[in-house]
Amino acid sequence: MSSQLKTLEDYLGVKLFERKNRKLTLTEAGKITLDYVNKINTLGQELIKVVDERSFSNEVHLSIGALDSIPKHLICDIVDFAHKKTGCFLSIYEDSSEELLRQLLGHSIELIISDHEVRRLDNRKVFCKEILKKPIFAYAAPKYKDLKKRFPLCLDGVSCIVPTIHSKIRSDIESFFHFKKIKPKMIAETQDTSLQKILAAKGDGVVFLPEFTTKELVQNKSLIKLGKLEDIYSSYYLIYGNRVFDNPALDLILKQDFGRMRLG
């Protein structure tokens, strides 16, 4: 090992170690070199994992991550489109934004479906494409039908179920209430839109969602539309990075105009 380190020092033309109190410690050049060695090792492990998972079979495999806040209808429409067009095998994961980004950068997944844009990550190239922008409506169980008459002022003091505080749509909804001088009664918060709809259908309160996510519940009269929140929209994005291998299923998704598709 010592001879290999000496060879590396000679090749780089710098001292990687210095002796202090009978101990070898890294020089500044040594610390920088160690950092690069760790990165090379990590990239090597990622390469082995990616190649091993793909096995270079003829079957197209697409790994997608989605936030809990993404409507299940949208996830289903995207993966259904990819599968029908390419016959790909799909792996679908739900997790936090931070964890999904880590997996994207590590090439464990190839695409993230998100409801917010991603910030620039140093020199790591991550791209973000908006695929939908939909207005938000208020929905509730039929027993709330009288609220239609004076919407949205009728929401003052009414039980509401909202997204969690870190969500952009939560901030937009609260700004809407503040501007309209409405003070609803917040009884629950959850990022899971499916849970929001279940609670609303049980009569627990009013929820705020895009129209395409509630079609079935409105059709079977479990929910009714109370009204539209003016100038409040929910946007959805595809987040992806530099690819190690081409993937026809991913290419199709990135090229598709989901705004023109019938969702839900």
N, C-alpha and C positions, 0 to 999 in steps of 0.2 A: 504493500500500500504506500509506504513512504517513497519508494522509487517511482511509483506512478505519479504521486503528488509532485515530486521533484521534476519529473518530465513535463508535467502540466505547467509548473512555474517557469521552466525554461522556455516552453512554447509560448506562453503568454508574456514573458519578459517582466513579470512582477512577482513579489513575495506574497504568498497566500497565508503564511503563518509567521508568527514571531514568538520567541520564547520570553515569558515573563514569570518570574518566581518559579522556575523549573517546570512551568506549564506552557503548552503550545496554545496560543490564542489566534483567532482569525484577524488578519489585517483588514483594512477597509476594502482592499481589492479582493481579499478572501471572502468577505461577506457578500460582495456583489456576485462573485463567482458561484457561491453556494446558492444564492437566490436563483440564478440561471439554471444551475444543475437541478434544483427542485422542480422548476418549471418544465424542464426537459423530461424529467422522470414522470411528472403528472401527465404531460402530453403523450408520452409513450404508453402509459396505462390506459388513457382514453382511447388511443388508437387500437390497442389490443381488444378493448371492450367493444368498440364500434364494429370492428371487423368480425369479431366472434359472434356478435348478436345478428349481424346480417348474413353471415355464412355464405354470402354471394349466391344465394338461391335465386331462382327465377321469380319467386313470390315477392310482390311489392309489400313492404311493411311501413306503416306510418304511425309514429308515436306523437300523440297530441296531449298537451296539458291544458287544463281549464280552471279558472277560479271558481270558487263556490257561488259567486254572485252571478255567473253567466247562466241565463235561462237554459234549462235542459232542452227546450225546443230548438234553440240555436245550435247547440252542440250536436244534437241528433241530425239536424239538417245538413250541417257541414260534413259530418262523418258519413252520412248516408249518401251524399253527393259523391264523395271520394270513392266509397266502396262500389257504388253502382257503375261509375265510370271506369274504374281500374281493377276492381276485384281485389283490392288491397286488404291485407290483414291489419286490423286497427288495434292499437294499444292506447287507452284513454285514461288519463290520470287527473285527479283533482287535488289541488294543494294551494299553499299560499303563493303570492306573487314572487317573493324572495326565493322560495324553494324551487319553483318552476323555472325561474331565470337561471338559477344555479345548474339545473338539469339541462337547460337549453345550451348554456355555455359549455357544458361537459359532454354535449352531443348525446345525452340519454333520451331526450325528446327533440323533435324537429320543429314544433309549432306550439305556440301558446295562444289561447283565445282569452282575451282580456277585456275589461270594461274601462280601462284607462291606458293612456300612452306610457311607454317606457322611457325613462331618462337615459341619456347617453352614458355608457359604461366605459369610462377611460378610453382605451384603444381597442376594446373588444367590439366588433361590429355587430350591432343588433338593429334590426329594421322593424318598423311599425307601420301597419297599413290599416286605415279605418275602413271597415266593410259595411257598417250600418249606423244610421243615426235616426232614432225613432222617438216620437213624442211620448210623453208619459201621461197616463190616465189614472184616475182614482177608481178603485173597484171595491165592492163590498157584497155581503150576503143580501138577498132580497128584502130582508127586514129593514134595511137602511134605505129603501127606495124613496122615502120622503126627502132625503138629502139632495136629490136632484134639483129640487125647486129653487134653491138659493145657493147653488154651487158657485164658488168654493167657500163662501162665507159660512155656509152651513156646517163646515168642518170644525168650527170653533167649539172646543170642549168635547169633541167626538173622539172615541178611542181609535188610535192609528197604530199600524205596525210598519216599521220603517227599516231601511238598511242600516248597518252598523256605522259608527261615527266616522271611520276612515274612508268611507265610500264617497265619491264625488257626487253621486246622485242624492245622497243624504244631505250634503251641504247645499245642493241646489234646492231641494225640497224645503229645507229650513229657511233659506233665503226667500223663497216664494211665500211661505207663511208669514215671515217677518214683514215683507213688503205689503202684504194684504191685511196685516194686523189680525192674523188668525192664530189662535192658541189651542191647537188640538191636544188631546190627552195621549201622550206616547205611552203605550202599554207594553211594547216589546220591540226589540231590534234584532235582526238576523240578516246575514248576507245571502242565505239560501232562498232563492226566489220560490222554489217549490214549497218550502215551509211557510213562506208568507202567504201563498195562495191557499194552503190547507187551513191555516188559522183564519183567514178571511172567510172562506167557505163555511167554517164552523160558526161564523157570526161574531168572532172576537174583535173585529175592527176593520178599518179601511186600509187598503194597501195601494201602492203606487207603482204601476208597471207598464211596459209597452204593450200595445194591443195584441201583437202576435203571440204573446206568452199566455194569454187568457182565453183564447178562442173557444176551446173545448168546454171550459167551465161556464162561459157565458151562454154557449149553445145549449148546455143541459140545465141552465138556469140556477147553477150553484152560486154564480157571481153575476152582478149587474154593474154596468158602467155608470158611474156617477157624473163624470165630467173630465175635461182635459185641463191639465196644469199648463197654463200659457207659458211659452218660451222655455219649457223644461224638457230636455231631451236626454236619452240614454244612448251613448255611443259604444260601439264594440270594435275591437281591433284584433288583427292577427300580428303576432310578434314572432320573428324568426331571425336566424343568424346565418353566418357563413356556413355553407354545407361542405361536408367531407365527400359525400356521394350525391349524385343526382337522384331525385325521387319524383317520378311522374305524378304520383298522387298529390304531393305537396305543390308541384308546379300548377296542377289544375285548380287547386283551392286558391292559390295566390292570384290566378288569372280570372277567377269567377267573379261575376258581379252579383253578389248576394242581395243587393238592394232591389234587384229586379225579380228575385225568386219569391215564390209564395211561401212564406214561413209559417211554421206551426202545423 
